[in-house]
Amino acid sequence: MGIVVDVSTNNPLMNRPVRRPEVLAKRRPGIDYDGLPSSLAETAIEPGDPGYPRVRSNYLRGGAPGLVLLPRDVPEVVDALSFARRHPHLPLGIRSGGHGVSGRSTNDGGLVIDLRRLNTVEVLDRETRLVRIGPGARWKEVAAALRPYGWALGSGDYGGVGVGGLATAGGIGFLSRRHGLTIDHLRAVELVLADGSIVRAGQDEHPDLFWAVRGAGANFGIVTSFEFQVDEVTDVGWAQLALDAADPAGFLLRFGEAAANAPRETTAFLLMGPPRRGRPAVAQVMAMVASADPDVVVEQLRPFAAISALYQQQVVIAPYADVIDNAPDDDHHGQGEPVSRSAFVREITPAFAAAAERLLRSGVVYFFQLRSVGGAVADVAPDATAYPHREAGFQLTAMGIDAKRMDRLWDEVREHFDGLYLSFETDTRPQRLADAFPPPTLDRLRELKRRYDPDNVFRDNFNIDPRTDTSFRDIA
Ligand SMILES: Cc1cc2nc3c(=O)[nH]c(=O)nc-3n(C[C@H](O)[C@H](O)[C@H](O)COP(=O)(O)OP(=O)(O)OC[C@H]3O[C@@H](n4cnc5c(N)ncnc54)[C@H](O)[C@@H]3O)c2cc1C
């Protein structure tokens, strides 16, 4: 037992945990532990505390932060940020659900502001289906809370992901082609800016900030609540198909055709891995049809089942919340540093399919996923939000172990790409910013960054450095 709480009433340090010397010995340099405001001291976790193993890492990334702050409300978020600003020399991670791939919501020896306790889901107006959601809620919790109303809000494919990270970057999910990205449902956000002020941003208040939050939110503040207009969603058709992928390039071409020609009710994701000796090559297609009508579901899935020999199929009609209830409630124990690359492609051409097959056969990539977009995602103009990739047909993610080998291969296939979804990218080279944000978007974001975060406090995720004048047009 490492912590003793001193509860004597005449003690000015009331509610401040008193730590034993062996716990204090694990403190990291450069952090004013004793200067922590008492509002945060009660819940903060240090390296020697018993709760530390539960908060140090993320889902995919190992970490050893010097202090994890766990604010319980917005004033405590302001206090946490003010404390962090007294430590500009340290890395600062903003954490909601801890599933960040690009976002570094853990670090080594720095500070983490962990928003897990800001996790409420409230209905603001039944008539207009307006809901307010805290950043620390997980998407499976959101789906479960909306289900009794017959509503849903598309997020991604995994219910464990947090609202804060996904809803500030995009949100490509199984309802995207029918209902758009998660950010397309945002009507307003409340955020704590770098100077500690609390602002509401929406179409009529701070519209420039509202534009930036929808795609590049991590650079502009800590979002403490999101207001979304959600959709009426009936039960949905949900299919998991295992198909023969002995000819990866041919498979990709046929998948690309089926996904691009599908009505917008259907959104399909494809998962492939490297061929393994002695085992049949299998591709998994996961597809959602936004309809409860079995005839519509079967009709729209038929082209996917016909791509190649079908080894296994499971098709159900189920509530959206059941499909997205696919993640455990466990703490995160990620280790090391993920190696993930991300891109958009307009269509699956024979040249792209051949390049993708080379990637898969290289032995460098162990996870290869294509998410189909288009449909309602493309109804929004590219400059309407800071997510400009409205014309893409597919989003590609590839994960590997060796960053150098991955980069070499990725650079060879780059000619087929048209942009990058920042949520799945771990390459921190500044050129990647130019892939995520084309020049007009990046110029506008940099101008806003200079206005709202001139000291670059928020820099843990695809940082737009306000002090850099380099035009990425020149270095891309
Ligand atoms: C298993 C898995 C499946 C995924 N599937 C999908 C998918 O289908 N579709 C999709 O679009 N994405 C998907 N993602 C990517 C995911 O959306 C991002 O990684 C997202 O950032 C995770 O959000 P989080 O809150 O859980 O992560 P965190 O690690 O808590 O945060 C990630 C970053 O987001 C920023 N951030 C977090 N909270 C806030 C806040 N309140 N205010 C401002 N900035 C904040 C910070 O920069 C932080 O470093 C997936 C990721 C994983 C690991």
The ligand as a Gaussian input file, in Angstrom:
#p B3LYP/6-31G(d) Opt

LIG

0 1
 C       -8.399000      -0.521000     -32.340000
 C       -8.616000       0.816000     -33.003000
 C       -9.632000       0.955000     -33.941000
 C       -9.863000       2.184000     -34.542000
 N      -10.864000       2.295000     -35.482000
 C      -11.137000       3.492000     -36.044000
 C      -12.165000       3.631000     -37.020000
 O      -12.815000       2.656000     -37.398000
 N      -12.405000       4.868000     -37.522000
 C      -11.687000       5.972000     -37.145000
 O      -11.974000       7.072000     -37.627000
 N      -10.679000       5.870000     -36.252000
 C      -10.383000       4.656000     -35.707000
 N       -9.325000       4.529000     -34.836000
 C       -8.452000       5.688000     -34.619000
 C       -8.970000       6.526000     -33.473000
 O      -10.079000       7.279000     -33.896000
 C       -7.895000       7.500000     -32.996000
 O       -6.769000       6.775000     -32.615000
 C       -8.389000       8.396000     -31.869000
 O       -7.458000       9.435000     -31.676000
 C       -8.547000       7.646000     -30.567000
 O       -9.234000       8.438000     -29.660000
 P       -9.055000       8.207000     -28.084000
 O       -9.752000       9.311000     -27.411000
 O       -9.421000       6.808000     -27.742000
 O       -7.485000       8.299000     -27.970000
 P       -6.498000       9.131000     -27.012000
 O       -5.222000       8.362000     -27.071000
 O       -7.093000       9.374000     -25.697000
 O       -6.340000      10.488000     -27.774000
 C       -5.649000      10.538000     -29.003000
 C       -5.283000      11.971000     -29.296000
 O       -6.453000      12.713000     -29.569000
 C       -6.337000      14.019000     -29.033000
 N       -7.395000      14.202000     -28.042000
 C       -7.912000      13.262000     -27.224000
 N       -8.888000      13.781000     -26.492000
 C       -9.005000      15.073000     -26.836000
 C       -9.847000      16.135000     -26.408000
 N      -10.791000      15.952000     -25.493000
 N       -9.680000      17.358000     -26.958000
 C       -8.745000      17.577000     -27.919000
 N       -7.918000      16.598000     -28.362000
 C       -8.051000      15.354000     -27.822000
 C       -4.963000      14.114000     -28.402000
 O       -4.074000      14.681000     -29.340000
 C       -4.598000      12.675000     -28.153000
 O       -3.216000      12.426000     -28.175000
 C       -9.055000       3.302000     -34.221000
 C       -8.008000       3.164000     -33.281000
 C       -7.795000       1.934000     -32.682000
 C       -6.670000       1.788000     -31.702000

